[in-house]
Amino acid sequence: MSSSTPDNPRPAVSRHQPGLLRETLAWLDLKPGLVVVDGTVGAGGHSQHILSRIGPTGTLIGLDRDPMMLNLAGAKVRGDNVHLVHSSYARLPQVLESLGRTRVDRVLLDLGLSSDQLSDARRGFGFEADGDLDLRFDITQGQPAWQLLETIDEADLERILKDYGEEHFSGAIARHIVRTRSARPIRTAQDLTAAVSAAIPERFLRDARKHPATRVFQALRIAVNRELDQLESLLSEGLSATLAPGGRAVVISFHSLEDRLVKTAFQDEKRWQNLTSKPVQASAAEERLNPRARTAKLRAAQRTEPAPRTAP
Ligand SMILES: C[S@@+](CC[C@H](N)C(=O)[O-])C[C@H]1O[C@@H](n2cnc3c(N)ncnc32)[C@H](O)[C@@H]1O
């Protein structure tokens, strides 16, 4: 992997704790020699344990949309049998083709945001970040959130906040942003946090158990990265097409819309044997140590054997 550059910043060490680690490894059912894709390799937290279980005869293919995360992963997972690729998991079939492979034995997706991205003030993921409100995983593609907020219609913004953030005050926040943006542009995370606080009634700000801007940041991040489209695209075809019969997929999601997409896909009995009728969630002990794990839902499925051909 290349080293850090100003365009490709790298925090010194990862602070991300892989969620549902024990459960993920158990459901992946790893053995030496397997070919495993970690479609959201992040800082390599899950991947380093996967690599030690598949051993030198196995192959690990790690994808991430964020070059900074690939740099971090490169410090933890390396070797002749490791391929780290800058790509969305939605392009998994094309990535495999470029590596001269068509089928793999396991695929892991651990969706959403890494704590390393959250703590990088230049990306705008944290509420108090003073860098541009970007919110993209891959800054070479798409539109940063601050630009979206400059031009988006009030109705479209309200829908994003409601659908992707389940934000109770979506209408008031969208209205406030659209009314005030020419006088006070929303350029940084701090600007967005201030705009949300100004739009929400005072007593709800005081009562909030989460930071009042949590849902708004989540909604805008999902929108600028088209996160649901990426997941839908892989689930519709690429995932089942690239897994060998008997191969397994494990998906950890943090949003009810993502979890619903995964649940529905794994119910397709022509392609999948659903292994988790209910989502697996973090133990109370893990939730105490890693609050991010509280909303994690893991689902696993096994690729079914293709039906035998019937004689003409
Ligand atoms: C929760 S983190 C993964 C953490 C990782 N499992 C670990 O233990 O270090 C999610 C990662 O997925 C990446 N990501 C999000 N959407 C992606 C996509 N469509 N394709 C590839 N990577 C994506 C993010 O950049 C982030 O690094």
The ligand as an SDF file (V2000), in Angstrom:
LIG
                    3D

 27 29  0  0  0  0  0  0  0  0999 V2000
  -17.7540    0.0860   10.0030 C   0  0  0  0  0  0  0  0  0  0  0  0
  -16.4020    0.3920    8.9580 S   0  0  0  0  0  0  0  0  0  0  0  0
  -15.6570   -1.1880    8.7780 C   0  0  0  0  0  0  0  0  0  0  0  0
  -14.7450   -1.5130    9.9090 C   0  0  0  0  0  0  0  0  0  0  0  0
  -13.9680   -2.8040    9.7630 C   0  0  0  0  0  0  0  0  0  0  0  0
  -14.8480   -3.9530    9.7490 N   0  0  0  0  0  0  0  0  0  0  0  0
  -12.9570   -2.9260   10.8790 C   0  0  0  0  0  0  0  0  0  0  0  0
  -13.1730   -3.7470   11.7720 O   0  0  0  0  0  0  0  0  0  0  0  0
  -11.9690   -2.1740   10.8710 O   0  0  0  0  0  0  0  0  0  0  0  0
  -17.1660    0.5700    7.4210 C   0  0  0  0  0  0  0  0  0  0  0  0
  -16.2050    0.8380    6.2780 C   0  0  0  0  0  0  0  0  0  0  0  0
  -16.9180    0.6210    5.0650 O   0  0  0  0  0  0  0  0  0  0  0  0
  -16.4850    1.5580    4.1130 C   0  0  0  0  0  0  0  0  0  0  0  0
  -17.5530    1.6360    3.1310 N   0  0  0  0  0  0  0  0  0  0  0  0
  -18.7700    2.2150    3.2350 C   0  0  0  0  0  0  0  0  0  0  0  0
  -19.4950    1.9970    2.1270 N   0  0  0  0  0  0  0  0  0  0  0  0
  -18.7310    1.2360    1.3080 C   0  0  0  0  0  0  0  0  0  0  0  0
  -18.9290    0.6680    0.0130 C   0  0  0  0  0  0  0  0  0  0  0  0
  -20.0780    0.8350   -0.6610 N   0  0  0  0  0  0  0  0  0  0  0  0
  -17.9330   -0.0780   -0.5030 N   0  0  0  0  0  0  0  0  0  0  0  0
  -16.7660   -0.2690    0.1650 C   0  0  0  0  0  0  0  0  0  0  0  0
  -16.5200    0.2590    1.3800 N   0  0  0  0  0  0  0  0  0  0  0  0
  -17.4920    1.0030    1.9430 C   0  0  0  0  0  0  0  0  0  0  0  0
  -16.2320    2.8170    4.9210 C   0  0  0  0  0  0  0  0  0  0  0  0
  -15.3350    3.6550    4.2270 O   0  0  0  0  0  0  0  0  0  0  0  0
  -15.6340    2.2380    6.2040 C   0  0  0  0  0  0  0  0  0  0  0  0
  -14.2410    2.1790    6.1300 O   0  0  0  0  0  0  0  0  0  0  0  0
  1  2  1  0
  2  3  1  0
  2 10  1  0
  3  4  1  0
  4  5  1  0
  5  6  1  0
  5  7  1  0
  7  8  2  0
  7  9  1  0
 10 11  1  0
 11 12  1  0
 11 26  1  0
 12 13  1  0
 13 14  1  0
 13 24  1  0
 14 15  1  0
 14 23  1  0
 15 16  2  0
 16 17  1  0
 17 18  1  0
 17 23  2  0
 18 19  1  0
 18 20  2  0
 20 21  1  0
 21 22  2  0
 22 23  1  0
 24 25  1  0
 24 26  1  0
 26 27  1  0
M  CHG  2   2   1   9  -1
M  END
$$$$
